[in-house]
Amino acid sequence: MKVGCWTRGGASYLLLRNKDGFRIVLCDVGASVRDMSWKGRPLVVSPREEATFLSSSCQYGKSIGRIAGRIPGATLPFLGETLSLEESWPGCTMHGGPHGFSMRRFRMETSHFREGVRVTFSLLSPDGEGGFPGELHAIFHYFVPERGAWFRYESAALSNKATPYSPTLHLYFNLGGEGDVLSHSLLLPADSIVETDERLFPIGKKNIEEGGPFDFHEERPIGERIDDPLLQGTGGYDHTLYLERGKPVLLRNKGLSLRIETDFPAVQLYTDNRGSGLPLTNGRNEGDRAGVAIEPFYPLVDIRAMGLLPMRQRKNVTTYFFEENP
């Protein structure tokens, strides 16, 4: 394993490149993935400029918490109380609020094993930070093997008080460095979806209609139904889908494929619907649908499932496998 490290712009970076040409750059700000490629082919997109990557509200490649997603009214009912949270903008807490994990510097440690390298990011979030109860010790592990094109992402946490907790990894995939992801094919076996209001706040859960825009039981292009009337309010996909237990997600494009296996119950599917025109790490400028995020997490409508018990560590594991296809 080739390893490199450097500091720039108030952040620390770690480069790992294994014997099969799988390359990943990690950053301590947001316990994040700065870039990723395999045999020189881009796998994700992110702003080319370091300052933009570190500060962007789009949170490219960042670990998000304490809770991923939109919390309406910046209030959250939990264990018979109503938590008053820090607002991201009036009437909403988004991705943990303005001082959420994605903008924080984590402690970064590296462990070397015969099978590969594990990078551990840790952060202590004080009791009451952002309005969330409990002093929370958040840990994110990345494991990169010596051989193969895959990595494992583990999120673990321990709190001294009961607290809601639902982090995610906000990667924007674009396999091979295409201009957009509309021709990428997606297999996402989900049986239900989180229903939202006109502000994209979650209001309930409903079954997925067969043949509708959210039906990815059979592999098909992301862009095939992206102009469906049900997607007009979001300009594309920005929806939570409940996975069928034990079934992976598959993304494929021109000889490359990504298989995602996770023990989280759902994923947020987001197709980068409002491109900013920023120069990206894959050599292109960010237009609409420049990447697709497939983010495993606990949806807000399942507040009981995301509850973290006092002094009871919880761990979730997601593995990303890349393969070459004919």
C-alpha positions as CSV (number, residue, x, y, z in Angstrom):
1,M,0.0,0.0,0.0
2,K,1.4,3.4,-1.0
3,V,0.6,6.1,1.6
4,G,1.0,9.8,1.4
5,C,-0.1,12.7,3.6
6,W,-0.1,16.5,3.5
7,T,-1.7,19.5,5.1
8,R,-3.3,22.3,3.1
9,G,-5.8,25.1,3.8
10,G,-6.4,24.1,7.4
11,A,-7.1,20.4,6.6
12,S,-5.1,17.2,6.7
13,Y,-5.2,14.7,3.8
14,L,-4.2,11.0,3.5
15,L,-3.7,9.2,0.2
16,L,-3.9,5.4,-0.1
17,R,-3.2,3.5,-3.3
18,N,-3.2,-0.3,-3.3
19,K,-1.5,-2.9,-5.5
20,D,-4.5,-3.1,-7.9
21,G,-4.6,0.7,-8.6
22,F,-7.4,1.6,-6.3
23,R,-6.8,5.1,-5.0
24,I,-8.6,7.1,-2.3
25,V,-7.9,10.4,-0.7
26,L,-9.3,11.0,2.8
27,C,-9.6,14.3,4.7
28,D,-10.0,15.1,8.4
29,V,-12.6,17.8,7.7
30,G,-15.9,15.9,7.8
31,A,-14.1,12.6,8.0
32,S,-14.5,12.7,4.2
33,V,-13.5,11.3,0.9
34,R,-11.7,14.0,-1.2
35,D,-11.3,11.9,-4.3
36,M,-11.4,8.3,-5.5
37,S,-10.3,6.5,-8.7
38,W,-9.3,3.0,-10.0
39,K,-6.6,2.5,-12.6
40,G,-6.8,6.2,-13.3
41,R,-10.6,6.2,-13.9
42,P,-12.6,8.6,-11.7
43,L,-15.2,7.1,-9.4
44,V,-16.6,10.2,-7.6
45,V,-16.9,13.9,-8.2
46,S,-15.9,16.7,-5.9
47,P,-14.9,20.4,-6.4
48,R,-11.4,20.8,-7.8
49,E,-10.6,23.8,-5.5
50,E,-9.7,22.8,-2.0
51,A,-11.4,25.8,-0.4
52,T,-14.7,25.0,-2.1
53,F,-14.5,21.3,-1.1
54,L,-14.0,22.3,2.5
55,S,-16.7,24.9,2.8
56,S,-19.4,23.9,0.3
57,S,-22.9,23.4,1.6
58,C,-23.2,20.5,-0.9
59,Q,-20.9,18.5,1.4
60,Y,-19.2,16.5,-1.2
61,G,-17.8,13.2,0.2
62,K,-18.4,14.3,3.8
63,S,-19.6,12.2,6.8
64,I,-22.8,13.9,7.9
65,G,-24.3,14.0,11.4
66,R,-25.7,14.0,13.9
67,I,-28.7,13.4,11.7
68,A,-28.7,13.3,7.9
69,G,-31.6,14.9,6.2
70,R,-34.1,17.8,6.7
71,I,-35.7,18.3,10.1
72,P,-38.8,20.5,9.8
73,G,-39.2,23.4,12.1
74,A,-35.8,22.6,13.6
75,T,-37.6,20.6,16.2
76,L,-37.7,16.9,16.8
77,P,-39.9,14.8,19.1
78,F,-37.8,12.3,21.0
79,L,-38.7,10.1,24.0
80,G,-41.6,12.3,25.0
81,E,-39.7,15.6,24.7
82,T,-39.3,18.1,21.8
83,L,-35.7,18.9,20.9
84,S,-35.1,22.4,19.8
85,L,-32.3,22.3,17.3
86,E,-29.9,24.7,15.7
87,E,-31.3,26.0,12.4
88,S,-29.5,25.6,9.1
89,W,-32.0,28.1,7.7
90,P,-35.3,29.5,9.1
91,G,-37.5,26.5,9.9
92,C,-35.1,23.7,9.1
93,T,-32.2,21.8,10.5
94,M,-30.3,20.2,7.6
95,H,-27.6,17.5,7.9
96,G,-26.9,18.2,11.6
97,G,-27.2,22.0,11.4
98,P,-24.6,24.7,10.6
99,H,-22.1,23.1,13.0
100,G,-22.7,19.5,12.0
101,F,-20.0,16.9,11.5
102,S,-19.3,17.8,7.9
103,M,-17.6,21.1,8.8
104,R,-15.7,19.7,11.8
105,R,-12.1,18.5,11.9
106,F,-11.8,15.0,13.2
107,R,-8.8,13.3,14.8
108,M,-7.3,11.0,12.2
109,E,-5.3,7.8,13.0
110,T,-4.0,5.1,10.7
111,S,-3.5,1.4,11.4
112,H,-1.6,-1.0,9.1
113,F,-2.5,-4.6,8.7
114,R,-1.4,-7.4,6.4
115,E,-4.8,-7.2,4.7
116,G,-4.9,-3.4,4.3
117,V,-5.1,-0.1,6.0
118,R,-7.7,1.2,8.4
119,V,-8.2,4.9,8.9
120,T,-10.1,6.0,12.0
121,F,-11.7,9.4,12.4
122,S,-13.0,10.4,15.8
123,L,-14.8,13.4,17.2
124,L,-16.3,14.3,20.6
125,S,-19.6,16.2,20.2
126,P,-20.6,17.9,23.5
127,D,-23.9,17.5,25.2
128,G,-26.3,20.0,23.8
129,E,-24.3,20.7,20.7
130,G,-26.7,21.8,18.0
131,G,-29.6,21.1,20.4
132,F,-28.9,17.3,20.5
133,P,-28.7,15.6,23.9
134,G,-25.7,13.6,25.1
135,E,-22.0,13.8,24.9
136,L,-21.5,11.8,21.8
137,H,-18.2,10.1,20.7
138,A,-18.5,9.6,16.9
139,I,-16.1,7.3,15.1
140,F,-15.9,6.6,11.4
141,H,-13.6,3.9,10.0
142,Y,-12.4,3.4,6.4
143,F,-10.8,0.1,5.6
144,V,-8.9,-0.1,2.2
145,P,-7.5,-3.6,1.2
146,E,-4.1,-4.3,-0.2
147,R,-5.7,-6.0,-3.2
148,G,-9.0,-5.3,-5.0
149,A,-11.1,-2.2,-5.6
150,W,-13.4,-1.8,-2.6
151,F,-13.5,-0.1,0.7
152,R,-15.5,-0.6,3.9
153,Y,-17.1,2.4,5.8
154,E,-18.1,1.9,9.4
155,S,-19.9,4.4,11.6
156,A,-19.9,3.9,15.4
157,A,-21.1,6.0,18.2
158,L,-21.4,6.1,22.0
159,S,-23.4,8.6,24.0
160,N,-23.9,9.2,27.7
161,K,-27.5,10.0,27.1
162,A,-30.3,8.7,24.8
163,T,-30.0,10.6,21.6
164,P,-31.2,10.4,18.0
165,Y,-28.3,9.5,15.6
166,S,-28.3,8.9,11.9
167,P,-25.1,9.7,10.0
168,T,-24.3,9.0,6.4
169,L,-21.5,9.3,3.8
170,H,-22.4,11.9,1.2
171,L,-20.4,10.6,-1.8
172,Y,-21.3,11.8,-5.3
173,F,-20.6,8.9,-7.7
174,N,-19.8,9.3,-11.4
175,L,-18.2,6.1,-12.8
176,G,-15.6,6.9,-15.4
177,G,-15.8,10.7,-15.3
178,E,-18.9,11.2,-17.5
179,G,-20.5,14.7,-17.9
180,D,-23.6,13.5,-16.1
181,V,-25.0,10.3,-14.6
182,L,-28.2,10.0,-16.7
183,S,-26.9,7.0,-18.7
184,H,-25.7,5.2,-15.5
185,S,-27.9,2.2,-14.9
186,L,-29.3,1.6,-11.4
187,L,-30.6,-1.4,-9.6
188,L,-32.1,-0.4,-6.3
189,P,-34.4,-3.0,-4.8
190,A,-36.7,-0.9,-2.6
191,D,-40.3,-1.6,-1.6
192,S,-41.3,1.7,-0.1
193,I,-40.4,5.4,-0.1
194,V,-40.6,8.3,2.3
195,E,-43.4,10.7,1.3
196,T,-42.5,14.4,1.5
197,D,-44.4,17.7,1.4
198,E,-43.7,20.6,-1.0
199,R,-40.7,21.7,1.1
200,L,-39.2,18.1,1.0
201,F,-39.9,17.5,4.6
202,P,-40.8,13.9,5.5
203,I,-44.4,13.2,6.3
204,G,-44.8,9.5,6.0
205,K,-44.1,6.3,4.2
206,K,-45.8,4.7,1.2
207,N,-45.3,1.8,-1.2
208,I,-43.5,2.2,-4.4
209,E,-45.7,2.0,-7.5
210,E,-44.6,-0.7,-10.0
211,G,-43.3,0.9,-13.2
212,G,-43.1,4.3,-11.6
213,P,-40.1,6.6,-11.3
214,F,-39.0,5.0,-8.0
215,D,-39.2,1.4,-9.3
216,F,-35.6,0.2,-9.8
217,H,-36.3,-3.5,-9.2
218,E,-34.9,-4.0,-12.7
219,E,-31.8,-2.3,-13.7
220,R,-32.5,0.8,-15.9
221,P,-30.9,4.2,-16.7
222,I,-31.2,6.8,-14.0
223,G,-32.4,9.3,-16.7
224,E,-35.1,7.1,-18.1
225,R,-37.9,8.5,-15.9
226,I,-36.2,11.6,-14.4
227,D,-38.7,13.9,-16.1
228,D,-41.7,12.2,-14.5
229,P,-44.2,14.6,-13.0
230,L,-43.6,13.1,-9.6
231,L,-40.0,14.4,-9.8
232,Q,-40.8,18.0,-10.9
233,G,-40.7,19.4,-7.4
234,T,-37.2,18.3,-6.9
235,G,-35.8,18.5,-10.5
236,G,-34.7,14.9,-10.3
237,Y,-34.2,12.3,-7.6
238,D,-34.0,13.6,-4.0
239,H,-35.9,10.8,-2.2
240,T,-35.5,8.2,0.6
241,L,-36.1,4.6,-0.4
242,Y,-36.3,1.7,2.0
243,L,-34.1,-1.2,0.9
244,E,-35.4,-4.8,0.7
245,R,-33.4,-6.5,3.5
246,G,-30.1,-8.1,2.4
247,K,-30.3,-6.9,-1.2
248,P,-27.4,-4.7,-2.6
249,V,-27.6,-1.6,-4.7
250,L,-25.9,-1.7,-8.1
251,L,-24.7,1.2,-10.2
252,R,-23.2,0.6,-13.6
253,N,-21.6,2.7,-16.4
254,K,-19.5,1.7,-19.5
255,G,-17.4,-1.1,-18.1
256,L,-17.5,-0.1,-14.4
257,S,-19.9,-1.1,-11.7
258,L,-20.4,-0.3,-8.1
259,R,-22.1,-2.6,-5.6
260,I,-23.2,-1.2,-2.3
261,E,-24.0,-3.5,0.7
262,T,-25.3,-1.9,3.9
263,D,-27.0,-2.8,7.1
264,F,-28.8,0.6,7.2
265,P,-32.5,0.2,6.3
266,A,-32.7,2.9,3.7
267,V,-30.8,5.2,1.3
268,Q,-31.2,8.7,0.1
269,L,-31.1,8.9,-3.7
270,Y,-29.9,12.3,-4.9
271,T,-29.0,13.2,-8.5
272,D,-27.2,16.5,-7.9
273,N,-30.1,18.4,-9.5
274,R,-28.8,21.9,-9.5
275,G,-25.3,22.0,-10.9
276,S,-23.2,25.0,-9.9
277,G,-20.8,25.0,-12.8
278,L,-17.8,24.5,-10.5
279,P,-14.7,22.7,-11.9
280,L,-14.7,19.1,-10.6
281,T,-12.0,16.6,-9.8
282,N,-12.9,14.5,-12.9
283,G,-11.9,17.4,-15.3
284,R,-15.4,18.6,-16.0
285,N,-17.6,21.4,-14.7
286,E,-20.6,20.6,-12.5
287,G,-23.8,20.7,-14.6
288,D,-27.1,19.2,-13.6
289,R,-26.9,15.5,-12.5
290,A,-23.1,15.5,-12.5
291,G,-23.1,12.8,-9.8
292,V,-25.5,10.5,-7.9
293,A,-25.4,10.2,-4.2
294,I,-26.7,6.9,-2.7
295,E,-26.5,7.5,1.1
296,P,-27.4,4.7,3.6
297,F,-29.0,6.0,6.8
298,Y,-31.9,5.8,9.2
299,P,-34.8,7.9,7.9
300,L,-36.4,10.6,10.0
301,V,-39.8,8.9,10.0
302,D,-38.1,6.1,12.0
303,I,-37.1,8.2,14.9
304,R,-37.3,5.1,17.2
305,A,-34.9,3.1,15.1
306,M,-32.3,5.9,15.0
307,G,-32.3,6.2,18.8
308,L,-29.0,5.6,20.5
309,L,-29.2,4.2,24.0
310,P,-26.9,5.5,26.8
311,M,-23.5,3.9,26.9
312,R,-24.6,1.3,24.2
313,Q,-22.3,1.5,21.2
314,R,-24.0,1.1,17.8
315,K,-22.2,0.3,14.6
316,N,-23.3,0.3,11.0
317,V,-21.3,-1.0,8.1
318,T,-21.5,-0.2,4.4
319,T,-19.1,-1.7,1.8
320,Y,-18.5,-0.4,-1.7
321,F,-17.3,-2.8,-4.3
322,F,-16.1,-1.7,-7.7
323,E,-15.8,-4.1,-10.6
324,E,-14.9,-4.1,-14.3
325,N,-17.6,-5.3,-16.6
326,P,-17.5,-6.2,-20.3
